């Protein structure tokens, strides 16, 4: 942890040292966290109960983040989109040949939205 007591301190140390605006941490079953230079930390927890694979997790998150940047999404929405992409990978039934599609991502975001609506009842 770079000689600092917490992961949060380590993230902010890296942001300051390298002049980054943000640092994304992919934690698999723990979700996605984005640390920022000028904003609060945003965490999108993984909502899956059954994790099947991790192959392609970083690639899926990178593509989601690239889309979020190109669409000028907020840090919160970027975390949610990256988490949805990661959940598609983590929950894939085909571990070796799964390819994340637009439809998969749309379905996962729809499921996440539905779960949030149900949990507010």
N, C-alpha and C positions, 0 to 999 in steps of 0.2 A: 504493500500500500504506500510505497514511496516515503516511508518514514513518518506518515501521518496517522492519527488514531482511527479514522473512519473512512469508509468508501466515499462518502460525501466530500470529506476534506481532500481525498485523493483526486476526485473528479475536478474539484475547483482548482486544485494545485496544477493539474494538467492544463486546464483551460487558461489559467493565468500564464503559465510557463510558455505555452505554445501560441498564445494569442488567438485561441479559438473562440468562437461565439457559443458553440454547443458541443456537448459530448454525449453520444448515445451509448447506453449500456444494454446489451441483449442478455437477458438472464434466463432464457428458456422458460422453465415452469414458473419463474417468478415474474415474467413479463418484460416490459421495456421501460427504461428510465432515461429521460433526457435532462441532463444538467446544463444550465445556461449561465453565461457571463452576467447578463442583465435581467434575467427572469427567474421565477421560482422553479424549483425542480418539478418535473411532471412525470408521473408514473402511471403506466397502463398495465394493470395486472393481467396475467394469463388467466383465462376463464375456463380452460379445458380441464377435464378430470382425467382423461386418458391420453397421455403423450406417447406417440409412437415412434417418432424419429426426430433427428436434429440436422440431417444432411440437407444443406441448402438454406439453412436458417439465415445466415449472414447475407447471402445473395438476395433472398427475398426482402429482408429488411433494407438493404442498400437500394434496391429498386423502388421500394415504397417511399424511402426518404428522398430519392431523386424526384419522384413524382410530386411529393409534397413540396419540395423546394420550387419546382417548376410552376406549380399552381399557387405558390405563395401562401401555403397553409400555415396556420398558427403552430406553435410548438406543441400545444396540446393535441391538435388534430394530427400532427405528424406522428406523435407517439401512438395515437390510436390506430392510424393507418399502418405503421410499422408493426404494431402488436398484432393487428388482424392478419397481416402477411405472415408473420411468424407463427400464428396459430394455425394457419392453413398448412404450413409445413409440419408443425408439431403433431397435428391431428391426421395427417395423410395416411390413407390405408395402404397405398403402394409406396413402400419405403425407398425403392431404388429407381423407379421410373416416374415418380410424381413430378409434374410440371405445373407450376402455379399459373393459373389463367385468370384473366379479368373476371370471368364468371365465378370462379372459386372465391376471389377476393370480395366481390359484390355479395355473394351468399354469406360469407363470414361476417361482413360488416352488418348485414341484415340480421343475422343471428345475434350479434352483440347488441344491436339496437333493441331487438325484441327482448332480450334478457334484461337490459336496463329498464325498459318499460315495465316489465313484469315485476322486477324487484322494487319498483317505486310504489306498487299497489299496496 
